Amino acid sequence: MKNKNNYKTIIAFLSAIVIIQAIFIIMLTRAAKKRLPYKVKAPVPAAVVKGRIAIVLDDWGYNLNNVHILDNIHRPLTMSILPNLAYSRQAAEELHRRKFQVILHLPMEPHEKLRLEKNTIMNNMDEAKIKNILDIDLEAIPHVKGASNHMGSSATENTNTMTVVLKDLKSRRMYFLDSFVSSTSVCANLAKEIGVGFARRDVFLDNSLDREYIKSQISKLKARAAARGYAIGIGHDRRVTLEVLAEVIPEIEKEGYRFVFVSDLLR
């Protein structure tokens, strides 16, 4: 009789445990349902980029007058600095500190009879002389990622000159931006043959210092980026150019364009 009562007690105890567990599971399930939304939201699709745009600003190094305007432009810009000027190094440091990309704006021989910058690369120079100029210029300007031609309508047509320049840049793991001041430039084909990172300018932004003209050139740049997927525009260290860029860049981004460094568009 005693054993029978013990079995009944054990069975009752186990039944109570099962009931308590069932109640606990039901309570957890109800609590979880309350926490979950009635509908699962669909993932937000990634924004469609109409095109990528790289803006290059040439001729830094004469002074620092316009650097403060850049504090209104918190976007990737590529800054091309002339060597051998009073503010070349300081400009590089200031621009790099603001997280812009710095490149060397390398003076090269033009067709025109213009006043040339110190140590301009000329077509009659031998390889040693050209490489020496590159050494001096690149050592003088910190944070350099590549180079572009300042003037150079004659030099960029010369295979010998550009071979030396492009091979030297490749050895330094730097790229070359052809400002494309000559329609018969040999740079694109040579860069492909040598295997150096290369890009080419599409639109000059500020050949006129009129605000509306600069805006119209930026519109051309957008159209190029929309058609091809990317575009490169070159302006200069000029107050009006920087003020227009500070005004229009946020609007252009809202239209679906993305600003990048030149190094993001190399081929």
Secondary structure, 3 states (H helix, E strand, C coil): CHHHHHHHHHHHHHHHHHHHHHHHHHHHHHHHHHHCCCCCCCCCCCCCCCEEEEEEEEEECCCCCCHHHHHHCCCCCEEEECCCCCCHHHHHHHHHHCCCEEEEEEEECCCCCCCCCCCCECCCCCHHHHHHHHHHHHHHCCCEEEEEEEECCCHHHCHHHHHHHHHHHHHCCCEEEECCCCCCCCHHHHHHHHCCCEEECCEECCCCCCHHHHHHHHHHHHHHHHHHCEEEEEEECCHHHHHHHHHHHHHHHHCCEEEECHHHHCC
